Amino acid sequence: MFIQKNFIYLKSKHNVSYRKIAFALNININAILRIKNGAEQNVTIKTIANLANFFDVTIDDLVYKDLSIENKLNYREIDNE
């Protein structure tokens, strides 16, 4: 699963603070930091759904795809056109 890696990637891509994410999702910033650090092994489906919605990605993509690689592949495809 790629929740932690995608969370870090999407946070950086959207240039948003942990505090802003926590506020938008109405959860404690410590929970956000545990996700970032990989210390949160049992992220609730509600939190996953809220993160996906916040970053405008599907739940499946957030959980099962390495979005950093997907994004690089999309750029390569555009460059080759």
QUIQUITA-V546770 format. One record per residue. N is the residue number from 1. RES is the residue in three letters. SS is DSSP state (A for helix, B for strand, O for the rest). PHI is phi in radians with two decimals (999 if undefined). NEAR is the number of other C-alpha atoms within 10 Angstrom. Layout:
BEGIN
n/res/ss/phi/near
N/RES/SS/PHI/NEAR
N/RES/SS/PHI/NEAR
END
This chain:
BEGIN
n/res/ss/phi/near
1/MET/O/999/12
2/PHE/O/-2.06/15
3/ILE/A/-0.98/25
4/GLN/A/-1.07/19
5/LYS/A/-1.07/20
6/ASN/A/-1.19/20
7/PHE/A/-1.04/21
8/ILE/A/-1.10/16
9/TYR/A/-1.09/15
10/LEU/A/-1.19/21
11/LYS/A/-1.05/16
12/SER/A/-1.18/11
13/LYS/A/-1.04/11
14/HIS/A/-1.59/9
15/ASN/O/0.88/9
16/VAL/O/-2.12/11
17/SER/O/-1.46/11
18/TYR/A/-1.08/16
19/ARG/A/-1.08/15
20/LYS/A/-1.14/11
21/ILE/A/-1.10/19
22/ALA/A/-1.04/17
23/PHE/A/-1.11/12
24/ALA/A/-1.12/12
25/LEU/A/-1.58/18
26/ASN/O/0.99/11
27/ILE/O/-2.26/13
28/ASN/O/-1.14/12
29/ILE/A/-1.06/16
30/ASN/A/-1.11/12
31/ALA/A/-1.15/15
32/ILE/A/-1.09/21
33/LEU/A/-1.17/15
34/ARG/A/-1.16/14
35/ILE/A/-1.12/19
36/LYS/A/-1.03/18
37/ASN/A/-1.48/12
38/GLY/O/1.35/12
39/ALA/O/-1.44/13
40/GLU/O/-1.65/14
41/GLN/O/-1.55/10
42/ASN/O/-2.09/7
43/VAL/O/-1.19/14
44/THR/O/-1.22/10
45/ILE/A/-1.10/10
46/LYS/A/-1.09/10
47/THR/A/-1.16/15
48/ILE/A/-1.07/18
49/ALA/A/-1.09/16
50/ASN/A/-1.15/17
51/LEU/A/-1.12/22
52/ALA/A/-1.04/20
53/ASN/A/-1.11/14
54/PHE/A/-1.03/13
55/PHE/A/-1.61/15
56/ASP/O/1.03/11
57/VAL/O/-2.26/14
58/THR/O/-1.37/14
59/ILE/A/-1.06/17
60/ASP/A/-1.00/14
61/ASP/A/-1.13/16
62/LEU/A/-1.06/25
63/VAL/A/-1.54/18
64/TYR/A/-1.92/13
65/LYS/O/-1.97/16
66/ASP/O/-1.45/16
67/LEU/A/-1.16/20
68/SER/A/-1.17/14
69/ILE/A/-1.30/10
70/GLU/A/-0.97/11
71/ASN/A/-1.14/11
72/LYS/A/-1.12/10
73/LEU/A/-1.13/12
74/ASN/A/-1.10/10
75/TYR/A/-1.13/11
76/ARG/A/-1.12/10
77/GLU/A/-1.10/10
78/ILE/A/-1.15/8
79/ASP/A/-1.08/8
80/ASN/O/-1.42/6
81/GLU/O/-1.45/5
END
